[in-house]
Amino acid sequence: MDKKRILVIDDDESTRESLEIYLNELGYKVLLATNGREGFDSFIEYKPDLILTDIMMPEWNGLELLKKIKTINPNVPVILITAIGKADSIIMAMQLGAYDYIEKPFDINNLKITIEHALETNELSKKLDDITISIPGHEIEPNILVGKSSQIKQILKQVGQISSSKVNVLIQGDSGTGKELISRIIHNSGITKDKPFVAVNSATIPETLLESELFGHVKGAFTDAVRDKKGKFEIAADGTILLDEIADISPTLQAKLLRVIQEREFEPVGGEITVPLNARIIVATNKNLESLVKKGEFREDLYYRLNVFNIKIPPLCERKSDIPLLIVYFINKINIYLNKRVTKIPYEVVELLQNYHWPGNVRELENILMQAIIIAKGEVLEKQNILLSDTINIKGIGYSENLSLAEVERLHIKSVLDKVKWNKQEAANLLKISKQTLYNKIKSLKILPS
């Protein structure tokens, strides 16, 4: 059996020598290069099975090299070695397709395991008849945006553009797409990373309490105000405040929020002393604010004050290429949380999850995987463990082969209608038929609400 070839690229001679000795002992054939350009030439000439490369090097750094390698062979696993584990470099590396990164001084056993997993995963991906893919076990970094689709790369680019300033940011996206996650990444990536992050869900706080919650109050301001209380804006201080579900705040509070943004100061309820506003304001919504402005349901002047910088998060169904990466990320995360060891997932399960339309987006995917891992037996995540919230996907579960075509169609349409609470226009859009056709189907197939 031919030895697997590993290309080691590092400008540090002692690192190259140490890795060469160790990897030879493990039975690998080792190729060496001293910089990025030399490493790229060796990659082209020898076609290694795996590449270990430093990030900080002359003649193309590791990220530049990674990008060039992936344009030639996107499947070869590349493991980055770095002495400085900067978040931006890590994010960029994973977006460019790195298999993993290891910080110096690295644990030799961890390196061995990482290499074995990378080679195994790559070997399995080459065999169409293999039924499983490996899920590497490693620590999970919180608050990262998983994916390498063009949409995710664009969002990360936008984060980089605004994280060094405190401009107001409007984040729009369907429920479950990760609006708060993006807010935290913005906060943690720039000038506010060491300051407080405060999140407020405007929809969950009664209108009578929301003003006090945001701006605080002084003792005696109202019946239950038995002491002074700081509001979320003051607690956020020089950091970031996220106002989630901003579309749900009342017209009265919209007016007060506009004044606060304009004046960069506010007064606690019942108070007379102004408090300066120093925090970055991020607002998030799953509704179309521009449409609400046209309807007169949201103040136009406030909208433009908030919409200084706009980030739109696509639904998961529009970035399905990210689903395999999300599956691996969530399974590792859930394994740690539940102390489980689900390490294999059949390709048919990945296909099932990729073909599902994900109305609940990334949050729904995580919840489905959580349920699946809880009920999984052993290390394999089986198809019967996947309990999708409906049976829209014909390749999924829930349909009997004995059903007639009309019965399958009736179940399918009813499932969609139930999912959208019998909003017929929304159901017609999901089914890609006209509203009149839907009415005809409901009548002819005798579909009734549950």
TIMI-893883 format. One record per residue (C-alpha): residue number from 0; y, z, x. Coordinates in Angstrom, 2 decimals. Layout:
+-----+---------+---------+---------+
|  nr |      yy |      zz |      xx |
+-----+---------+---------+---------+
| NUM |       Y |       Z |       X |
...
+-----+---------+---------+---------+
//
This chain:
+-----+---------+---------+---------+
|  nr |      yy |      zz |      xx |
+-----+---------+---------+---------+
|   0 |    0.00 |    0.00 |    0.00 |
|   1 |    3.37 |   -1.04 |    1.45 |
|   2 |    5.78 |    1.70 |    2.39 |
|   3 |    8.93 |    2.03 |    0.29 |
|   4 |   12.00 |    1.01 |    2.29 |
|   5 |   15.03 |    3.32 |    2.28 |
|   6 |   18.35 |    2.19 |    3.76 |
|   7 |   20.42 |    5.09 |    5.17 |
|   8 |   24.15 |    4.35 |    5.64 |
|   9 |   26.28 |    7.01 |    7.34 |
|  10 |   28.82 |    6.96 |   10.15 |
|  11 |   27.62 |   10.38 |   11.37 |
|  12 |   24.89 |    9.90 |   13.98 |
|  13 |   23.29 |   13.32 |   13.51 |
|  14 |   22.98 |   12.76 |    9.75 |
|  15 |   21.35 |    9.37 |   10.28 |
|  16 |   18.88 |   10.76 |   12.82 |
|  17 |   17.98 |   13.78 |   10.66 |
|  18 |   17.37 |   11.62 |    7.61 |
|  19 |   15.36 |    9.09 |    9.61 |
|  20 |   13.01 |   11.79 |   10.93 |
|  21 |   12.60 |   13.48 |    7.55 |
|  22 |   12.08 |   10.30 |    5.54 |
|  23 |    9.60 |    8.95 |    8.10 |
|  24 |    7.61 |   12.17 |    7.72 |
|  25 |    7.54 |   11.57 |    3.94 |
|  26 |    6.00 |    8.15 |    4.53 |
|  27 |    9.01 |    5.91 |    3.95 |
|  28 |   10.15 |    3.01 |    6.13 |
|  29 |   13.71 |    3.81 |    7.17 |
|  30 |   16.51 |    1.34 |    7.88 |
|  31 |   19.79 |    2.54 |    9.40 |
|  32 |   23.43 |    1.40 |    9.23 |
|  33 |   26.61 |    2.98 |   10.61 |
|  34 |   29.21 |    1.78 |    8.08 |
|  35 |   29.62 |    0.12 |    4.72 |
|  36 |   29.86 |   -3.47 |    5.92 |
|  37 |   26.83 |   -3.12 |    8.20 |
|  38 |   24.97 |   -1.42 |    5.36 |
|  39 |   25.73 |   -4.28 |    2.99 |
|  40 |   24.41 |   -6.82 |    5.51 |
|  41 |   21.19 |   -4.77 |    5.85 |
|  42 |   20.89 |   -4.58 |    2.07 |
|  43 |   21.12 |   -8.38 |    1.82 |
|  44 |   18.64 |   -8.96 |    4.68 |
|  45 |   15.98 |   -6.32 |    4.03 |
|  46 |   16.20 |   -5.74 |    0.24 |
|  47 |   15.48 |   -1.99 |    0.39 |
|  48 |   13.88 |   -0.09 |   -2.50 |
|  49 |   16.54 |    2.65 |   -2.35 |
|  50 |   19.86 |    3.24 |   -0.62 |
|  51 |   21.28 |    6.55 |    0.64 |
|  52 |   24.94 |    6.17 |    1.54 |
|  53 |   27.83 |    8.39 |    2.55 |
|  54 |   31.08 |    8.04 |    0.60 |
|  55 |   33.66 |    8.51 |    3.37 |
|  56 |   33.00 |    5.73 |    5.90 |
|  57 |   34.90 |    3.03 |    7.80 |
|  58 |   34.39 |   -0.65 |    6.97 |
|  59 |   34.08 |   -0.14 |    3.18 |
|  60 |   33.60 |    3.34 |    1.78 |
|  61 |   30.59 |    4.29 |   -0.31 |
|  62 |   32.25 |    3.43 |   -3.63 |
|  63 |   33.29 |   -0.02 |   -2.43 |
|  64 |   29.80 |   -0.59 |   -1.08 |
|  65 |   28.20 |    0.62 |   -4.32 |
|  66 |   30.28 |   -1.84 |   -6.33 |
|  67 |   29.29 |   -4.75 |   -4.11 |
|  68 |   25.61 |   -3.81 |   -4.15 |
|  69 |   25.52 |   -3.53 |   -7.93 |
|  70 |   26.99 |   -7.01 |   -8.33 |
|  71 |   24.02 |   -8.36 |   -6.34 |
|  72 |   21.24 |   -6.11 |   -7.66 |
|  73 |   22.18 |   -3.74 |  -10.51 |
|  74 |   18.70 |   -2.19 |  -10.52 |
|  75 |   18.41 |   -0.87 |   -6.97 |
|  76 |   18.93 |    2.93 |   -7.00 |
|  77 |   21.86 |    4.13 |   -4.88 |
|  78 |   22.24 |    7.82 |   -4.05 |
|  79 |   25.63 |    8.88 |   -2.71 |
|  80 |   26.03 |   11.60 |   -0.10 |
|  81 |   29.39 |   13.36 |    0.02 |
|  82 |   30.94 |   16.32 |    1.81 |
|  83 |   33.65 |   16.57 |   -0.84 |
|  84 |   32.42 |   16.54 |   -4.43 |
|  85 |   35.64 |   15.39 |   -6.08 |
|  86 |   35.33 |   14.91 |   -9.84 |
|  87 |   37.12 |   11.57 |   -9.81 |
|  88 |   34.81 |   10.18 |   -7.11 |
|  89 |   31.76 |   11.44 |   -8.96 |
|  90 |   32.90 |    9.91 |  -12.25 |
|  91 |   33.70 |    6.63 |  -10.54 |
|  92 |   30.36 |    6.60 |   -8.73 |
|  93 |   28.39 |    7.12 |  -11.92 |
|  94 |   30.47 |    4.53 |  -13.74 |
|  95 |   29.70 |    2.04 |  -10.98 |
|  96 |   25.99 |    2.67 |  -11.42 |
|  97 |   25.05 |    5.28 |   -8.80 |
|  98 |   21.70 |    6.89 |   -9.50 |
|  99 |   22.92 |   10.31 |   -8.33 |
| 100 |   25.11 |   12.05 |   -5.77 |
| 101 |   24.25 |   14.84 |   -3.34 |
| 102 |   26.77 |   17.12 |   -1.66 |
| 103 |   26.60 |   18.03 |    2.03 |
| 104 |   25.07 |   20.19 |    3.30 |
| 105 |   22.29 |   19.01 |    1.01 |
| 106 |   19.11 |   20.82 |    0.07 |
| 107 |   16.28 |   18.84 |    1.66 |
| 108 |   13.87 |   19.56 |   -1.19 |
| 109 |   16.44 |   18.45 |   -3.74 |
| 110 |   16.93 |   15.25 |   -1.75 |
| 111 |   13.16 |   14.65 |   -1.70 |
| 112 |   12.90 |   15.15 |   -5.47 |
| 113 |   15.92 |   12.95 |   -6.16 |
| 114 |   14.52 |   10.11 |   -4.04 |
| 115 |   11.11 |   10.37 |   -5.68 |
| 116 |   12.62 |   10.30 |   -9.17 |
| 117 |   14.85 |    7.36 |   -8.30 |
| 118 |   11.97 |    5.32 |   -6.90 |
| 119 |    9.70 |    6.25 |   -9.80 |
| 120 |   12.31 |    5.32 |  -12.41 |
| 121 |   13.01 |    2.03 |  -10.68 |
| 122 |    9.32 |    1.22 |  -10.42 |
| 123 |    8.75 |    1.99 |  -14.09 |
| 124 |   11.70 |   -0.13 |  -15.15 |
| 125 |   10.07 |   -3.12 |  -13.42 |
| 126 |    6.87 |   -2.78 |  -15.45 |
| 127 |    7.29 |   -3.96 |  -19.00 |
| 128 |    3.95 |   -2.46 |  -20.02 |
| 129 |    4.87 |    1.06 |  -18.90 |
| 130 |    5.46 |    3.27 |  -21.93 |
| 131 |    7.68 |    5.93 |  -20.45 |
| 132 |   10.73 |    6.41 |  -18.29 |
| 133 |   11.33 |    9.50 |  -16.19 |
| 134 |   14.14 |   11.87 |  -16.99 |
| 135 |   15.36 |   13.46 |  -13.74 |
| 136 |   16.02 |   17.19 |  -13.96 |
| 137 |   19.26 |   18.40 |  -12.43 |
| 138 |   22.28 |   20.51 |  -13.22 |
| 139 |   24.46 |   19.15 |  -15.99 |
| 140 |   28.17 |   18.86 |  -15.40 |
| 141 |   30.13 |   19.86 |  -18.52 |
| 142 |   33.04 |   17.91 |  -19.92 |
| 143 |   32.17 |   14.50 |  -18.53 |
| 144 |   32.30 |   11.18 |  -20.34 |
| 145 |   28.83 |    9.63 |  -20.15 |
| 146 |   28.55 |    5.87 |  -20.08 |
| 147 |   29.35 |    2.76 |  -18.10 |
| 148 |   30.37 |    0.38 |  -20.87 |
| 149 |   33.71 |   -1.40 |  -20.60 |
| 150 |   35.12 |    0.85 |  -23.35 |
| 151 |   34.27 |    4.03 |  -21.44 |
| 152 |   35.67 |    2.63 |  -18.20 |
| 153 |   38.90 |    1.78 |  -20.02 |
| 154 |   39.20 |    5.33 |  -21.37 |
| 155 |   38.66 |    6.80 |  -17.89 |
| 156 |   41.34 |    4.44 |  -16.58 |
| 157 |   43.72 |    5.69 |  -19.28 |
| 158 |   42.92 |    9.30 |  -18.40 |
| 159 |   43.89 |    8.53 |  -14.81 |
| 160 |   47.18 |    7.03 |  -15.94 |
| 161 |   48.33 |   10.07 |  -17.92 |
| 162 |   46.69 |   13.12 |  -16.34 |
| 163 |   49.51 |   13.57 |  -13.82 |
| 164 |   52.19 |   13.92 |  -16.53 |
| 165 |   52.69 |   15.83 |  -19.77 |
| 166 |   53.40 |   12.95 |  -22.11 |
| 167 |   52.24 |   13.40 |  -25.71 |
| 168 |   48.88 |   11.76 |  -26.36 |
| 169 |   47.38 |   10.53 |  -29.63 |
| 170 |   43.57 |   10.23 |  -29.63 |
| 171 |   42.00 |    8.31 |  -32.51 |
| 172 |   38.32 |    7.98 |  -33.26 |
| 173 |   35.66 |    8.60 |  -35.87 |
| 174 |   34.14 |   12.05 |  -36.26 |
| 175 |   31.68 |   12.82 |  -33.50 |
| 176 |   33.02 |   10.32 |  -30.95 |
| 177 |   34.29 |   12.98 |  -28.55 |
| 178 |   38.02 |   13.40 |  -29.15 |
| 179 |   38.09 |   17.01 |  -27.94 |
| 180 |   35.99 |   16.04 |  -24.92 |
| 181 |   38.55 |   13.39 |  -23.93 |
| 182 |   41.30 |   15.99 |  -24.39 |
| 183 |   39.54 |   18.38 |  -22.03 |
| 184 |   38.99 |   15.62 |  -19.45 |
| 185 |   42.72 |   14.80 |  -19.55 |
| 186 |   43.53 |   18.49 |  -19.16 |
| 187 |   41.06 |   19.04 |  -16.30 |
| 188 |   41.92 |   15.86 |  -14.38 |
| 189 |   45.57 |   16.44 |  -13.52 |
| 190 |   48.47 |   18.83 |  -13.29 |
| 191 |   47.24 |   21.12 |  -16.06 |
| 192 |   43.70 |   21.71 |  -14.75 |
| 193 |   44.37 |   25.32 |  -13.70 |
| 194 |   46.34 |   26.14 |  -16.85 |
| 195 |   45.18 |   27.17 |  -20.35 |
| 196 |   43.57 |   24.69 |  -22.73 |
| 197 |   44.00 |   25.63 |  -26.40 |
| 198 |   42.38 |   23.70 |  -29.26 |
| 199 |   43.44 |   24.08 |  -32.89 |
| 200 |   41.60 |   22.42 |  -35.77 |
| 201 |   44.33 |   21.95 |  -38.35 |
| 202 |   41.85 |   21.19 |  -41.14 |
| 203 |   40.03 |   24.54 |  -40.90 |
| 204 |   43.09 |   26.82 |  -41.10 |
| 205 |   44.75 |   27.46 |  -44.50 |
| 206 |   48.22 |   25.96 |  -44.74 |
| 207 |   49.75 |   29.39 |  -45.35 |
| 208 |   48.42 |   30.63 |  -42.00 |
| 209 |   48.73 |   27.51 |  -39.86 |
| 210 |   52.42 |   27.95 |  -39.00 |
| 211 |   51.79 |   31.51 |  -37.82 |
| 212 |   48.70 |   30.34 |  -35.93 |
| 213 |   50.70 |   27.71 |  -34.07 |
| 214 |   53.98 |   29.49 |  -33.44 |
| 215 |   53.07 |   33.15 |  -33.75 |
| 216 |   54.92 |   35.78 |  -35.78 |
| 217 |   56.81 |   39.03 |  -35.37 |
| 218 |   55.86 |   42.32 |  -36.95 |
| 219 |   56.89 |   42.46 |  -40.61 |
| 220 |   57.31 |   38.69 |  -41.00 |
| 221 |   54.92 |   38.84 |  -43.97 |
| 222 |   52.64 |   41.37 |  -45.66 |
| 223 |   49.79 |   41.32 |  -43.13 |
| 224 |   52.00 |   41.00 |  -40.05 |
| 225 |   51.41 |   44.52 |  -38.73 |
| 226 |   52.20 |   43.57 |  -35.14 |
| 227 |   53.73 |   40.79 |  -33.08 |
| 228 |   51.31 |   37.93 |  -32.42 |
| 229 |   51.59 |   35.04 |  -29.98 |
| 230 |   50.96 |   31.56 |  -31.38 |
| 231 |   48.79 |   28.86 |  -29.85 |
| 232 |   51.81 |   27.01 |  -28.41 |
| 233 |   52.85 |   30.11 |  -26.46 |
| 234 |   49.28 |   30.86 |  -25.36 |
| 235 |   48.95 |   27.30 |  -24.05 |
| 236 |   51.92 |   28.03 |  -21.76 |
| 237 |   52.07 |   25.33 |  -19.04 |
| 238 |   48.67 |   23.89 |  -20.02 |
| 239 |   47.52 |   21.75 |  -22.92 |
| 240 |   47.39 |   22.27 |  -26.67 |
| 241 |   45.13 |   20.05 |  -28.76 |
| 242 |   46.02 |   19.69 |  -32.43 |
| 243 |   42.87 |   18.27 |  -33.98 |
| 244 |   42.88 |   16.67 |  -37.46 |
| 245 |   46.65 |   16.28 |  -37.20 |
| 246 |   46.69 |   14.03 |  -40.29 |
| 247 |   45.84 |   17.03 |  -42.47 |
| 248 |   48.96 |   19.12 |  -41.85 |
| 249 |   51.45 |   19.50 |  -44.70 |
| 250 |   54.81 |   17.67 |  -44.89 |
| 251 |   56.61 |   20.99 |  -44.34 |
| 252 |   54.71 |   21.68 |  -41.14 |
| 253 |   55.15 |   18.07 |  -40.04 |
| 254 |   58.91 |   18.63 |  -40.19 |
| 255 |   58.68 |   21.86 |  -38.18 |
| 256 |   56.42 |   20.27 |  -35.59 |
| 257 |   58.85 |   17.37 |  -35.21 |
| 258 |   61.69 |   19.78 |  -34.51 |
| 259 |   59.60 |   21.67 |  -31.95 |
| 260 |   58.78 |   18.45 |  -30.10 |
| 261 |   62.40 |   17.29 |  -30.16 |
| 262 |   63.92 |   20.58 |  -29.06 |
| 263 |   61.05 |   21.62 |  -26.75 |
| 264 |   61.29 |   25.15 |  -28.16 |
| 265 |   60.20 |   27.12 |  -31.23 |
| 266 |   60.65 |   30.42 |  -32.99 |
| 267 |   57.81 |   32.70 |  -34.12 |
| 268 |   57.63 |   33.18 |  -37.89 |
| 269 |   60.21 |   35.85 |  -38.81 |
| 270 |   61.62 |   35.85 |  -35.27 |
| 271 |   65.04 |   34.97 |  -33.90 |
| 272 |   64.32 |   34.51 |  -30.19 |
| 273 |   63.30 |   30.98 |  -29.19 |
| 274 |   60.30 |   30.36 |  -26.98 |
| 275 |   60.27 |   27.31 |  -24.68 |
| 276 |   57.57 |   24.70 |  -25.18 |
| 277 |   56.00 |   23.88 |  -21.81 |
| 278 |   52.56 |   22.64 |  -22.85 |
| 279 |   51.30 |   19.10 |  -23.03 |
| 280 |   50.61 |   18.13 |  -26.66 |
| 281 |   47.50 |   16.13 |  -27.50 |
| 282 |   46.80 |   15.31 |  -31.14 |
| 283 |   43.56 |   13.90 |  -32.49 |
| 284 |   42.54 |   12.37 |  -35.80 |
| 285 |   39.74 |   10.40 |  -37.40 |
| 286 |   42.23 |    8.77 |  -39.75 |
| 287 |   44.57 |    5.82 |  -39.32 |
| 288 |   47.96 |    7.50 |  -38.86 |
| 289 |   49.83 |    4.21 |  -38.95 |
| 290 |   48.34 |    3.50 |  -42.36 |
| 291 |   49.27 |    7.00 |  -43.56 |
| 292 |   52.84 |    6.40 |  -42.38 |
| 293 |   53.04 |    3.21 |  -44.47 |
| 294 |   51.78 |    5.15 |  -47.48 |
| 295 |   54.41 |    7.83 |  -46.95 |
| 296 |   51.76 |   10.49 |  -46.28 |
| 297 |   52.75 |   11.11 |  -42.66 |
| 298 |   56.25 |   11.22 |  -41.17 |
| 299 |   57.12 |    8.07 |  -39.28 |
| 300 |   59.42 |    9.89 |  -36.82 |
| 301 |   56.70 |   12.43 |  -36.01 |
| 302 |   54.15 |    9.64 |  -35.57 |
| 303 |   56.26 |    7.95 |  -32.92 |
| 304 |   56.92 |   11.28 |  -31.18 |
| 305 |   53.18 |   11.93 |  -30.97 |
| 306 |   52.09 |    8.38 |  -30.21 |
| 307 |   53.66 |    8.15 |  -26.75 |
| 308 |   50.27 |    7.29 |  -25.28 |
| 309 |   47.36 |    6.17 |  -27.46 |
| 310 |   43.65 |    6.41 |  -26.72 |
| 311 |   41.18 |    4.88 |  -29.17 |
| 312 |   37.56 |    5.98 |  -28.88 |
| 313 |   35.05 |    3.41 |  -30.12 |
| 314 |   32.18 |    4.47 |  -32.39 |
| 315 |   28.79 |    4.74 |  -30.70 |
| 316 |   27.53 |    1.65 |  -32.55 |
| 317 |   30.07 |   -0.41 |  -30.55 |
| 318 |   28.87 |    0.83 |  -27.16 |
| 319 |   25.11 |    0.89 |  -27.58 |
| 320 |   24.59 |    0.04 |  -23.90 |
| 321 |   25.60 |    3.65 |  -23.18 |
| 322 |   22.86 |    5.13 |  -25.37 |
| 323 |   20.14 |    5.28 |  -22.64 |
| 324 |   22.56 |    7.13 |  -20.34 |
| 325 |   23.50 |    9.50 |  -23.14 |
| 326 |   19.83 |   10.12 |  -23.91 |
| 327 |   19.14 |   11.15 |  -20.31 |
| 328 |   22.26 |   13.30 |  -20.15 |
| 329 |   21.56 |   15.12 |  -23.42 |
| 330 |   17.86 |   15.64 |  -22.72 |
| 331 |   18.69 |   17.27 |  -19.39 |
| 332 |   21.37 |   19.37 |  -21.04 |
| 333 |   19.09 |   20.41 |  -23.92 |
| 334 |   16.18 |   21.13 |  -21.57 |
| 335 |   18.36 |   23.65 |  -19.74 |
| 336 |   19.70 |   25.16 |  -22.95 |
| 337 |   16.28 |   25.50 |  -24.60 |
| 338 |   14.34 |   26.15 |  -21.39 |
| 339 |   12.16 |   23.14 |  -22.19 |
| 340 |   10.72 |   20.46 |  -19.93 |
| 341 |   10.75 |   17.19 |  -21.81 |
| 342 |   10.70 |   14.69 |  -18.94 |
| 343 |    9.44 |   11.44 |  -20.47 |
| 344 |   10.65 |    9.29 |  -23.31 |
| 345 |    8.77 |    6.15 |  -24.43 |
| 346 |   10.62 |    2.86 |  -24.43 |
| 347 |    9.90 |    2.52 |  -28.15 |
| 348 |   11.87 |    5.73 |  -28.73 |
| 349 |   14.80 |    4.43 |  -26.68 |
| 350 |   14.64 |    1.20 |  -28.70 |
| 351 |   14.55 |    3.17 |  -31.95 |
| 352 |   17.63 |    5.15 |  -30.94 |
| 353 |   19.47 |    2.04 |  -29.75 |
| 354 |   18.81 |    0.18 |  -33.00 |
| 355 |   20.03 |    3.02 |  -35.21 |
| 356 |   23.63 |    2.65 |  -36.43 |
| 357 |   24.79 |    6.25 |  -35.66 |
| 358 |   27.26 |    7.07 |  -38.45 |
| 359 |   27.71 |   10.52 |  -36.85 |
| 360 |   28.28 |    8.99 |  -33.41 |
| 361 |   27.60 |   10.89 |  -30.17 |
| 362 |   27.47 |   14.27 |  -31.92 |
| 363 |   24.70 |   12.99 |  -34.19 |
| 364 |   22.75 |   11.63 |  -31.20 |
| 365 |   22.90 |   15.02 |  -29.48 |
| 366 |   21.81 |   16.81 |  -32.67 |
| 367 |   18.90 |   14.41 |  -33.22 |
| 368 |   17.71 |   14.92 |  -29.64 |
| 369 |   18.09 |   18.70 |  -29.99 |
| 370 |   15.84 |   18.66 |  -33.07 |
| 371 |   13.37 |   16.34 |  -31.35 |
| 372 |   13.04 |   18.50 |  -28.23 |
| 373 |   12.60 |   21.67 |  -30.30 |
| 374 |    9.57 |   20.19 |  -32.04 |
| 375 |    8.22 |   18.19 |  -29.08 |
| 376 |    4.90 |   19.29 |  -27.58 |
| 377 |    4.56 |   18.84 |  -23.86 |
| 378 |    6.74 |   16.68 |  -21.66 |
| 379 |    6.83 |   13.51 |  -23.80 |
| 380 |    9.39 |   12.92 |  -26.53 |
| 381 |    7.35 |   11.07 |  -29.13 |
| 382 |    8.52 |    8.77 |  -31.90 |
| 383 |    7.46 |   11.20 |  -34.61 |
| 384 |    9.76 |   13.82 |  -33.09 |
| 385 |   12.81 |   11.69 |  -33.93 |
| 386 |   14.07 |   12.74 |  -37.35 |
| 387 |   16.88 |   10.35 |  -38.13 |
| 388 |   19.18 |   11.39 |  -40.95 |
| 389 |   18.26 |    8.31 |  -43.00 |
| 390 |   15.74 |    5.49 |  -42.93 |
| 391 |   18.07 |    2.53 |  -42.62 |
| 392 |   16.37 |    1.27 |  -39.47 |
| 393 |   13.29 |   -0.73 |  -40.47 |
| 394 |   11.86 |   -0.14 |  -36.99 |
| 395 |   12.25 |    3.59 |  -37.52 |
| 396 |   10.29 |    5.94 |  -39.71 |
| 397 |   10.07 |    6.44 |  -43.42 |
| 398 |    8.93 |    3.10 |  -44.78 |
| 399 |    5.34 |    2.58 |  -45.85 |
| 400 |    3.68 |   -0.77 |  -45.17 |
| 401 |    2.42 |   -0.71 |  -48.77 |
| 402 |    5.92 |   -0.97 |  -50.24 |
| 403 |    7.05 |   -4.28 |  -51.71 |
| 404 |   10.11 |   -6.03 |  -50.29 |
| 405 |   12.11 |   -5.11 |  -53.40 |
| 406 |   11.15 |   -1.44 |  -53.01 |
| 407 |   12.17 |   -1.44 |  -49.35 |
| 408 |   15.49 |   -3.05 |  -50.30 |
| 409 |   16.05 |   -0.46 |  -53.04 |
| 410 |   15.31 |    2.43 |  -50.65 |
| 411 |   17.54 |    0.91 |  -47.99 |
| 412 |   20.53 |    0.42 |  -50.32 |
| 413 |   20.10 |    3.86 |  -51.91 |
| 414 |   19.95 |    5.47 |  -48.47 |
| 415 |   23.24 |    3.83 |  -47.50 |
| 416 |   24.88 |    4.82 |  -50.80 |
| 417 |   23.73 |    8.43 |  -50.44 |
| 418 |   24.97 |    8.50 |  -46.84 |
| 419 |   28.50 |    7.48 |  -47.86 |
| 420 |   28.42 |    9.62 |  -51.03 |
| 421 |   28.32 |    6.53 |  -53.23 |
| 422 |   31.56 |    5.07 |  -51.94 |
| 423 |   30.64 |    1.53 |  -52.93 |
| 424 |   33.22 |   -0.25 |  -50.78 |
| 425 |   32.09 |    1.64 |  -47.68 |
| 426 |   28.44 |    1.02 |  -48.56 |
| 427 |   29.11 |   -2.71 |  -49.02 |
| 428 |   30.78 |   -2.82 |  -45.60 |
| 429 |   27.77 |   -1.14 |  -43.95 |
| 430 |   25.36 |   -3.47 |  -45.73 |
| 431 |   27.54 |   -6.49 |  -44.89 |
| 432 |   27.59 |   -7.72 |  -48.49 |
| 433 |   30.38 |   -8.08 |  -51.04 |
| 434 |   31.16 |   -5.24 |  -53.41 |
| 435 |   30.16 |   -7.41 |  -56.37 |
| 436 |   26.79 |   -8.18 |  -54.75 |
| 437 |   26.26 |   -4.45 |  -54.28 |
| 438 |   26.99 |   -3.81 |  -57.96 |
| 439 |   24.47 |   -6.50 |  -58.90 |
| 440 |   21.83 |   -4.96 |  -56.59 |
| 441 |   22.41 |   -1.47 |  -58.03 |
| 442 |   21.90 |   -2.84 |  -61.54 |
| 443 |   18.91 |   -5.10 |  -60.85 |
| 444 |   17.08 |   -2.59 |  -58.66 |
| 445 |   17.94 |    0.31 |  -60.96 |
| 446 |   19.39 |    2.47 |  -58.19 |
| 447 |   20.58 |    5.86 |  -59.32 |
| 448 |   22.33 |    8.71 |  -57.46 |
| 449 |   20.08 |   11.55 |  -56.28 |
+-----+---------+---------+---------+
//
